[in-house]
Amino acid sequence: MGQAVAASSGNLLDAIVAASRRIVETRRASESAAALANRAAQHRPRGVAFREALAREGQINVIAECKRRSPSRGVLRSDYRPGDIARLYEEGGASAVSVLTEPTFFDGSLAHLEDVRAAVTLPVLRKDFIIDAYQLLEARAAGADAVLLIVAACLPSELVVLVEAARAMGLAALVEAHTADQIRQGVDAGATIIGVNSRNLRTLAVDLGACDALVGEIPSGCVAVAESGIRSIEDVRHLHAIGYQAVLIGEWLMSAGDPRATLRTIAGIGVPATLERGDGAASANRRDRR
């Protein structure tokens, strides 16, 4: 816990990536990639279903996140039962569930993902700092349908390998960017789902304006997802209006007394007919970006 607090004042991303590399090597020494692949083969991920769930028109598509703590806010829920939380998300109308599995800074676990997979029928995203194909096998073995790939955590060549490996395993890849250049790297790597994270992973500062600035950089053929810093109905409505087809919401839902009711409120926002037809402001923001 102290390591996470200390790292938050420095370069958090580098600290988490370094921890991820150590964890991967430890796990690989305990279970070979071949043995893990045999376990992963027992599951059939629904990567296509994940992408389709985020691209549905005429509604707000929410990736509802399960996480016990964050480096910026500490423990979000001491009585953390991700399977029960995910059931509330599904009942509330979430399109997919994200599960934080990073252990050192977020108190996450692959067991949490397994609990969620057993609890819901929704597509499930493994959210972690993935830097090795071994982690993709872990995700599939735990029942994930999709994985988060952070451009800033990988070299461009590594990102290409991870996107291709995820696709070969049947996993969808939500490729997360913080800049226009990172969006281009993601698209060049073959990403078809691009997330813009408004949180700077090096400083933890949040600027929702980043989503406004970058939505026009996402090609129209990609699903656009807004991540982090979403704290109100007004935020959701604005992000959808400017062209995001889906939003990933974590801390707001984890802190809500009744996350099911919060999700139902979001689902009830409604989408203007112009946006449903794709000829409104949202469409204009991303037109001809190929």
C-alpha positions, 0 to 999 in steps of 0.5 A: 500500500505504501508503495502505491502512495509513494509512487503516486507523487512521482511517475506512476505509470513507470512504477506500475509497468515495472511492477507488472513486468516483475509480476509476469516473470514471477507467474511465468516461473510458476506456470509456463505459457504452454500450461496457461494456454491449455487453461485458456483454451477451455474458454471462448472469449466473445471479443466481437460481442464486446465491440458490438456492445459498445457500438450500439446506437440509440443509447448510452453504452456504459462499461461499468468498472469494478475496482477496490481502490485507486492510487488517487482516491485510496480504498473505494469500497472496503466490502468489495465483492466484485461479483455482486457489484457486477450483478447490480451493473447488469441489472442497471443496464451496463453494456459491459463490465471492466475489472481491475486486476492489477494487484500492487496499486489497485488491490486487483486480482484475476480471481476478481475477474473470475468472480465477475465472469461467473456472475454476469452474462455481459462482456467482461474487460480485463483492465490492467497494465498489459505488456506481455502476451502472457497476460492475454492468456491469463485474461482468456483463462480467467474468462475475459472477453476483452483487454485494455492495452495502454499505448503509453505502456508499450513500445509501438512494436510491442503494441502491434504484437499485443493487438494481433495476439489478442485478436488471434485469441478472440479477445477484443482490445480497447486501446487507450490513448492520451494524445493524438499521436497515441491514437495514431499509434493505436490505429496503425497497430490495428485497433478498432476500439479507441479509448481516450483517458482523461487521467494523466497516468504519470501525474494522476491529474484529470482533464475531461477536456482531453476527450473534447480535444481528441475525439476528432482524431479517432477514425469513424471506423473505430468505436470511441470510448471516453474514460476516467473523470466522468462524474455526472449525467451532464458529463455523460450527455456531453461526451455522447453528444461530441461523438463517444459511443461508450463511456467507462465509469469506475469511481463514480459507480464504485462510490455510489450508494446504489450503482444500479439506480445510477446506471438506470439514470444514465440509461434514461438520458435518451439520445437525440434522433439526430445522433441516432441517425449519425448525422448530428454533431457527433458524426461531424466531429469524426467524419472522414477520419480514416 
